[in-house]
Amino acid sequence: MYNKRMSRANPGLMVFLIDCSASMALPLLRSETDKNQSISKFEAAADILDSVLFQCTTKCASEDKYKDYVDFVILGYGDRVFSPISKIPVSEYPISVNKLDSSYESVEEFSEEELGETMSPIKWINQDIQLGGITSMRAGFTMAKEIIQDWVKKHPDSYPPILLNISDGMANDLPIDEEDNGKLDPSPLFEVCKDIKKIQTNDGNTVIGNIHLSDGKIINVKFPVSIDEVMDIEDPAAGTLFEMTSEVPAPWLEKAQGFGLNIRPSGKMYIYNSDFDSFLSFFKFGTDPTNA
């Protein structure tokens, strides 16, 4: 399981969800030394995702064209679910590598010294998105579920889909639990995630990962095994995102070491407020089409 190589005949599917609610405009605080940095959580998320997309397209490059080893879905959610790539409407997803390559927002110039692994000269994510409103995460996952289901029907022999969500907080498109002091009830969101994890190809089940950004407590959590490990965060969203997340598939554990990630068996695909390189490695080891 989880060993099918991505190819044009059997491409992979990568689904990215980005929180575009009002709080994502707040600055991202990762350490005491970051306090004077002005990058917002949304800007950080967009930079990471642009870097991942750039690396994926580079891995699929062949002379003057791209091999369509991967299909992509990129969804933003705030008051509504939409495409954060302005040239791609939601109705067109999933898109191929070649379609992605022709849909960038801008290209920035960097010297060879400046252009490192953590930087992408190509910008796909629209940085001018108007952030605001609620965190309609449930709606985003529901749309992703429908897209994944349709895709798997057409690609039963492909590598299992991978869904990666970047958010700074709790979904609030949820019902109120009157028996729990009027708190939001995350169970409908958990059910959607369970449904997504059950969607499978002949090579395994869909994997859900979560990156939790925060402007709050300075603490790093990577691939926790137990929910007790995220309780110290003192963020109610941490437990919710942990429960939504898949365990790292066993075949990925050895591969993760090659990316500098020491993940214990049964570790979850969840990261809280880690450094930029860890965020990038988190994406890379599970989404590199040449390492499937």
N, C-alpha and C positions, 0 to 999 in steps of 0.2 A: 504494500500500500504506500501511497505517496512517493512513487518512484517512476511514474510515467514521464518520459521526457517531452517537453513542450515542442510542438512542431507545427508546420502549416496544416497538416492533415488533422492534428489533434491539438489545437491551441489551448493555452491556459486562459483563465478569466480572473482579472484583478478588479475588485470593487473598492473604491475609496469613498468614504463619507467624511465631510468636513462640517463641523459646527460653525454656523454663520450667524449665531445669535448675538445680541448686543454685548454680552460680557466678553466675547472674543476680541473686542477692540481694546481691552485692558492689557497692560504690559505683562509679558511673560517673565516670571521670576524663577530662576533655576538655582541660584546660589547667592550667598551674601555679596559676592563680587559683581553680580548682575544688576544690583539695585539701581544703577544709573543708566542702564541700557533702556532704549525706548522702543524696541521691537515689540509689537503686539503679539498676542497668542495666535491670531489669525495669520499675521505675516510669517511667524515661525512655521505654522502648519503648512502654509502655501509654499514656503521655501523648501521644506522637507519634501513635500509631494512633488514639486518641480524637479528636485534632484533625483527622486526615485524614477519619475517618468523619463528623465533624460538618460539615466543609466539603463533603463529597460529598452529604450529605443536604440541606444548605442549597442547593446548586446545583440539586438536583432538586425543590426546594420549589415549589409552585404554590398560592397562596391557602391553603386549610386542609388541603391534602393533598400527597402527594409523587408525582412522576412516576417510574415504575420504569424509569429509564434504566440502572441498574446492578444486577447481582447480586453478592452478597458471600459470601466464605468466609473465616472467621477460625479458625485452628487453632493450638493450643499444643502443644508437645512437651517432655516430660521423660522420665519412665519410660514414658510412654504418650502417645498422641496424643488430644487432647480439645478441647472448645470452651472458650475462655477467657471466653466470654459465658455466664453461668450459666443464662440463660433459653432458650438455643438449644442443643439437643443436636446432636452431629456429624451424626446421621442426617438432619437437616433442611436441611443445606447443599446447594446455594447458597440464600441468602435474598434477598428483595427489599428495596428501600429502605424500604418501608412496614413490613415485618416487622422490619427493623433498628430503625426508629424506635420501635417498641413494646417493644423488648427491652433498654433501657438499665438499668444498675445503679443510677445515682443522677443527680441534677441539682444542681449547685452554683450558688450565686448570686454573680455578679460585677457590679460597677458597669461602666458603659460604658467608663470609663477603664481599668479592669483587663482587660476582655475584649478581647484583641488577637487577631491572626491565629494566634498560637502557643498559644492557650488554648481549650479546649473546656469549656463548662458541663455538657455531657452526658458521663457516664462509662459506656462500654459494657464495657470490660475489667475483669474482676473482680480488684481489687487484693489480695484476700485469698487468692488461689491459693497453695497450699502448694508453694513451689519446692523442687525436690530431684531427686536421682537423676541418671541419665545424660542425654546429649544425643542423643535418638533422632531426629535430623534426617532420616536416610534414611527412617524410617517416616513422618515428616510429609510429606516430598516425595512419597513413594509414594502416600499417601492423596490428596494434592492432585492428583497426576497422574490418578488414577481419576476424581475429581470433574470435572476440566477436560475429560477425554475425553468423559464423558457430556454435559457442558454443550455442547460444540462440536457434537456430533451434532444437538442441538436448535436450535442457533443458528449455522448455517454462514455466514450473511451478516453476522455481527456484527463489531464491532471486536475484534481479537485479545485473548485473555486476558492479564492482567498478574499475575505472582506476585512478591510482595515478602517477603523473609525477613529477620528481625532476630535476630541471634545474637551471642554473645561468644566462640564458640570452635569447636572441632573436633567434628564428629559422632563419636560413639563407639559407635553401633550398626552397626559395620563389622567385617569379618573381619580377622584378624591376618595380616600378610605375613611369613612366617617367613624369606623371603629378604632382607628389609630390616630386620634386627635386631628383629623382632617388632613393628614399627610397624603401626598401623592402615592398611588398604588402602582409599583413598577411591574406587577405581574403580567399585564398585557404585553409589555416590552419583552419580558423574559420569554413569553410564549412565542413571540415572533422570532426571537433569536434561537429558541429550541427548534422551531420549524426550519430555519435556515441551516442549522447544523445537521439536520436530518437529510438535507438535499445532498445527494451523492452521485459521483460518477463511479465507474467500475474500479477506480483507483483510490477511492476514499471519500470521506465526508467534507463538506465545506468547512473552512476554518475561519473563525472570527477573532480578530485582534483589536485591542483598544489602546490608544495612547491618550493619557489623561494629563492635560496641561492645567497649570494653576498659577494664580498670582498670590497664593496663600502660603501655607506652611512649607518651609524649605526642608524637604525630605525626599529621597530618591527610593523608589521601589521598582524592581525589575523582575518580571516573571515569577510572581509569588505562587507558592504551592497552596497555602491556606489563606482563608479570608482574614484570619487573625493578623496576617502580615500587612494588610491594608487598613486595619482599624486604627492604627496609630496616626494615620493621615488626618483623622478627625474631619473628614469631608464625606457627607452622606452619599455623594455621587460615587465615591470610590467603591463601596460595597456593591452598588448597582452595576457599575461597569465590570467589576470582577465577576459577578454572577453571569453576565452576558457573554463572557469571553470563553473561548475554547482552550483546552489544554494544548500545549505544543505537541504536535504529532511526534511519536517516538523516533521515526526516521529522520526528523529534523534536528534532533539533539546533537548528534555528532557534527552535522553540517554547521550548526550554530557556533561551535567552538572555533571554526575557521574564520568566523567574523568577530572573534573576541568575546563571545557571549557564553558564559557558563550557566547553563540552564539545567535545573534539577528535573528528574522525572516527575511528571504530573504538574510541572510549572505551567502557569497560565500565560497566554499571549497578551499580557497587560504590563504597561510601563507608566509610571507616574513621575513627572517632573525630572527626567534624567537629562544628561547632557546631549547636545546636538548630535554628536557622533553616534551615541547609543540609539537615538531616535532613528537615524539613518540606517544603522545596522539592523535595527528591528524590522524595518521594511525590507532591506536587501536580502537577508538570509531566507526569507520565506517567499520572495517574489522574483528572484533572479531566474529568468527563463532558461539560462544555460546550466543551472544547478538543480533543476527539478529531477 
